[in-house]
Amino acid sequence: MRLIIRDDPKAVAYYTANYVRQRINEFKPTRKRPFVLGLPTGSTPVEVYWHLVDYYKRGEISFRHVITFSMDEYVGLPRSHPESYCAFMRRHLYDHINLRPENVHMLDGNADDLAAECQRYEDKIKEVGGIELFLGGIGPDGHIAFNEPGSSLESVTRVKTLAYETVLANARFFGGDVNKVPKLALTVGVGTVRAAREVLLIITGAHKAVALAKCIEEGVNHMWTVSVVQLHPSAMIVCDEDATLELHVKTVRYFKSIEQVQEQLIGRQHIGLKGSISKLASSDPSGSFGSGVLPPVASAATNGSSSSDASQSSADQDEDGDGDGSVSSQQFSDDEYGDAAPAAAPAASTPSASNIVADSSSDTHGVRVDDSIAPAAPVGNPF
Ligand SMILES: O=P(O)(O)OC[C@H]1O[C@](O)(CO)[C@@H](O)[C@@H]1O
């Protein structure tokens, strides 16, 4: 497992969005070989989504051949309700990028047969070849998706009763009224997340510090379902300093030093995704640590790829999947099948990462944008 520690939630979002962009672009998805992405709701990923929207609008990424699966959904809440996870995903991401509607998968918490709906979801994930990257958040009680304490670590998509702690935590989205928070949800299982080829968790805030400590410093335990990432061969947690408050100093130093040593010994340019290493830095032919003084971890502004190295911009993706290489930027914006993908929101209503303001009192999952450029947030007609 890798633990990436950044100063604050903004830097966490920036790192994570860059990582997702690089993973998708490096994968070079095609129609025949799409990139399958699992996505969370909650306040933590909001700024990640706005960065991704921003990258899409700048032509640095395409979602044309990306298939998404949302992690969970409340039971019984109409999809048109602003706090349904369907509405949330549309508001913050889906309505602003070029995902094909048929590639967007969400659980239906109003299905007549909830068990059948969960089975349908699992079947669909298998049908598309499994999830390549599962982006996840956690609750303060250490749940991943809505897999509350005590969930089977082998669980798959199912109906779950929410823990009181989760209901309390989510009451802020329902005017602070716990009675308005749905008590049941559909959620992918712990096993569903584990089956993904890569898991990336974002954890911010002091209120999640105990959960992070349980996840990293103690054993795999169904009472802290996030701890299952210890068993995953390709898992990464990106957290902020506040979330490390309950970790031992030694643990924090250890994970920070890994990043620093790698940068000094290998060089940022030689460290690929998933921590892969192409070669050692030529500036240190002896392979030694030199003076032993480690360079500081770079700030968020220099982390990840720059827009110019956008890991083979999405324009490099082979649109028809026949392996014949790149497409032009014109092809990039066309819809080859005429089945108009969700149009990008007009510039005036586009969320911009640079305009994001922390606002824990807002009802927009703790983040708001300058009203003059806030997304129109069309909600209602679910995919
Ligand atoms: O990011 P927040 O607002 O703390 O919420 C995290 C929550 O969102 C979820 O992703 C629910 O979908 C859970 O993992 C967790 O309960």
The ligand as an ORCA input file, in Angstrom:
! r2SCAN-3c Opt
* xyz 0 1
  O     -16.473     12.574      1.821
  P     -17.459     12.556      2.909
  O     -18.465     13.648      2.818
  O     -16.847     12.436      4.250
  O     -18.313     11.276      2.733
  C     -17.738     10.045      2.577
  C     -18.848      9.120      2.357
  O     -19.245      9.011      1.068
  C     -19.301      7.663      0.727
  O     -18.460      7.551     -0.350
  C     -20.720      7.351      0.469
  O     -20.898      7.187     -0.824
  C     -18.862      6.823      1.837
  O     -17.737      6.092      1.590
  C     -18.655      7.802      2.884
  O     -19.728      7.646      3.709
*
